Amino acid sequence: MPTRWRRQCGGIRPFDPRPHSGGYLSFSEREGIALLNAQGMGAREIARQVDCDPGATFCELQRNAATRGGKIDYRASVAQGKSDMAVHRPKASKLFASPRLYAYAQE
């Protein structure tokens, strides 16, 4: 199988951006955490309600807490933005990005 895609793509692995694996919190889970946190629930109770690991919930609340007017505040949109910025996206190979280098490699 690997030989086939090499032949079809001219020796370059096709670019295939994949979504997050199941190890990350979704935006809907973050919204649930934010709503329950605003109601004054603790991390363990929030984890039970959202069906998430209590440690992950606690870390999520601590990592993405912001102080606004002396009060610690958790916002799902800010947390999701931070998560999206931290994701490692695959880089295109140098051969794929440079047609001149690709042509040289083909010769």
C-alpha positions in Angstrom: 0.0 0.0 0.0 2.7 2.6 0.8 4.3 2.0 -2.6 1.1 2.8 -4.3 0.6 6.2 -2.8 4.2 7.0 -3.4 3.8 6.3 -7.1 0.4 8.1 -7.3 1.7 11.3 -5.5 5.2 11.4 -7.1 7.0 10.3 -3.9 5.3 12.8 -1.7 2.9 11.8 1.1 -0.5 13.6 0.4 -1.4 16.4 2.8 -4.2 15.1 5.1 -5.1 17.5 8.0 -7.0 15.4 10.6 -9.3 16.6 13.3 -8.3 16.3 17.0 -8.2 12.9 18.5 -10.6 11.9 21.2 -8.1 13.1 23.9 -9.2 16.7 23.8 -12.2 18.5 25.2 -14.8 19.7 22.6 -16.3 23.2 22.6 -19.6 21.8 23.8 -17.8 20.1 26.8 -16.1 23.4 27.5 -19.4 25.3 27.4 -20.9 22.7 29.8 -17.9 23.2 32.2 -18.3 27.0 32.0 -22.1 26.9 32.8 -21.7 24.5 35.7 -18.7 26.4 37.0 -20.8 29.6 36.9 -23.4 27.8 39.0 -20.7 27.3 41.7 -20.2 23.5 41.3 -16.9 22.0 42.1 -14.6 20.2 39.6 -15.6 16.7 40.6 -19.3 17.5 40.3 -18.7 19.2 36.9 -16.8 16.1 35.7 -19.7 13.9 36.7 -22.2 16.1 34.8 -20.1 16.5 31.7 -18.9 12.8 31.8 -15.3 13.8 31.9 -12.2 12.9 34.0 -12.1 15.0 37.2 -8.4 15.7 36.8 -9.0 17.0 33.2 -11.8 19.2 34.4 -9.7 20.6 37.3 -6.8 21.3 35.0 -9.1 22.9 32.4 -10.5 25.3 35.0 -7.1 26.2 36.3 -5.3 26.5 33.0 -7.9 28.7 31.4 -9.0 30.8 34.3 -8.8 34.5 33.9 -9.0 37.2 36.6 -11.6 39.8 35.7 -12.2 42.4 38.4 -10.5 40.3 41.1 -12.8 37.3 40.3 -11.5 34.1 38.7 -13.6 33.5 35.5 -13.6 30.6 33.1 -14.8 31.2 29.5 -15.3 28.4 27.1 -14.6 30.5 24.0 -11.3 31.7 25.3 -10.3 28.1 26.4 -11.2 26.8 22.9 -9.2 29.5 21.3 -6.2 28.7 23.4 -6.6 25.0 22.5 -6.9 25.7 18.8 -3.7 27.8 18.9 -1.8 25.1 20.7 -2.6 22.3 18.3 0.4 21.1 16.3 -0.7 21.3 12.6 1.2 19.2 10.1 3.6 21.2 7.9 3.8 20.6 4.2 7.1 19.0 3.1 9.7 21.2 1.5 9.3 19.2 -1.8 5.5 19.9 -1.7 5.9 23.6 -0.9 8.6 24.3 -3.5 7.8 23.4 -7.2 11.4 24.2 -8.2 12.9 21.8 -5.6 10.3 19.2 -6.6 11.3 19.4 -10.2 15.0 19.2 -9.2 14.3 16.1 -7.1 12.4 14.4 -10.0 15.4 14.8 -12.3 
